[in-house]
Amino acid sequence: MASNNKKRNARKSRQKRVRAKVFGTPDRPRLNVFRSLNNIYAQVIDDVSGHTIASANSAEEEIKAEMKNGGNVDAAKVIGKIVAERAIEKDVKKVVFDRAGYKYHGRVKALAEAAREEGLEF
């Protein structure tokens, strides 16, 4: 259990370091990623006004019905596409990517690449 807290604390310190530099504006909001064991979440956030512009996660009922597991790379690709589509509907084409202290690898990388393929620029 102690190693689990050590990992969590290390991620939180990396997240603080990244968030000190990454800031979402109305012109270029922040694409934030959160991953849990069973699901993955993505939000496009305007930090100036404090509003979420678009979001998607693998726990949503219609998305959950499509996939067997919400916490794998395939689910991350689907969520990346959906969040990009929802952001583009709201006229957001450029974002800054906030990996929230996670390594750019696996599910986080799959989500980012799927969002890029769908038309988001970052």
C-alpha positions in Angstrom: 0.0 0.0 0.0 2.9 2.4 0.8 4.2 2.1 -2.8 0.8 3.0 -4.1 0.8 6.3 -2.2 4.4 6.9 -3.3 3.3 6.6 -7.0 0.2 8.8 -6.4 2.3 11.5 -4.7 4.9 11.4 -7.5 2.2 11.8 -10.1 0.7 14.7 -8.2 4.0 16.5 -8.0 4.5 16.0 -11.7 1.0 17.3 -12.3 1.7 20.4 -10.3 4.9 21.0 -12.3 3.1 20.6 -15.6 0.0 22.7 -14.5 2.3 25.6 -13.6 3.3 25.9 -17.3 0.1 24.6 -19.1 -2.8 27.0 -19.0 -5.9 27.0 -21.1 -7.2 30.2 -22.7 -10.4 30.8 -24.6 -8.4 30.8 -27.9 -6.4 27.6 -26.9 -8.1 25.6 -24.1 -6.5 22.8 -22.2 -7.2 19.1 -23.1 -6.9 17.3 -19.8 -6.7 13.6 -19.4 -7.5 11.5 -16.3 -7.1 7.7 -16.3 -8.3 5.3 -13.7 -8.0 1.5 -13.7 -11.5 1.0 -15.3 -12.1 4.2 -17.3 -10.5 7.2 -19.1 -11.7 10.7 -19.0 -10.9 13.8 -21.2 -12.0 17.4 -20.9 -11.4 20.5 -22.9 -11.2 23.3 -20.3 -11.0 27.1 -20.5 -9.0 28.0 -17.4 -9.7 31.8 -17.7 -13.5 31.3 -17.2 -13.2 28.0 -15.4 -15.6 26.2 -17.8 -15.5 22.8 -19.4 -16.1 23.3 -23.1 -16.3 19.6 -24.1 -15.8 16.3 -22.3 -16.0 12.5 -22.9 -15.3 9.5 -20.8 -15.6 5.8 -21.0 -18.2 5.7 -18.2 -20.9 7.3 -20.3 -23.8 4.9 -20.9 -23.8 5.1 -24.7 -20.0 4.7 -24.9 -19.9 2.0 -22.3 -22.4 0.0 -24.3 -20.1 -0.1 -27.3 -17.0 -1.4 -25.6 -16.2 -4.3 -23.3 -13.5 -2.5 -21.2 -13.3 1.2 -20.6 -9.7 1.2 -19.3 -7.7 0.0 -22.2 -6.0 1.5 -25.3 -9.0 0.9 -27.6 -11.3 2.8 -25.2 -8.8 5.7 -25.1 -8.8 5.9 -28.9 -12.6 6.1 -28.9 -12.6 8.8 -26.2 -10.0 10.8 -28.1 -12.1 10.8 -31.2 -15.3 11.7 -29.3 -13.7 14.6 -27.3 -12.2 16.0 -30.5 -15.5 15.8 -32.3 -17.3 17.6 -29.4 -14.6 20.3 -29.2 -14.7 20.9 -32.9 -18.5 21.3 -32.7 -17.9 24.1 -30.2 -15.4 25.7 -32.7 -12.3 24.7 -30.7 -9.5 23.5 -33.1 -6.4 24.3 -31.1 -5.7 23.0 -27.6 -2.8 22.6 -25.2 -2.3 19.0 -24.0 -2.3 18.4 -20.2 -1.2 14.8 -19.5 -1.8 15.4 -15.8 1.5 13.9 -14.6 1.0 10.6 -16.5 3.7 9.4 -18.9 3.0 10.0 -22.5 2.6 6.3 -23.2 -0.1 3.7 -23.7 -3.7 5.1 -23.0 -2.6 8.7 -22.8 -0.7 8.5 -26.1 -3.6 6.7 -27.8 -6.1 9.3 -26.7 -3.8 12.2 -27.9 -3.2 10.6 -31.3 -6.9 9.8 -31.8 -7.7 13.5 -31.0 -5.1 14.7 -33.5 -6.4 12.4 -36.2 -9.9 13.8 -35.7 -8.6 17.3 -36.2 -7.5 18.9 -32.9 -4.1 20.7 -33.1 -1.7 20.5 -30.2 
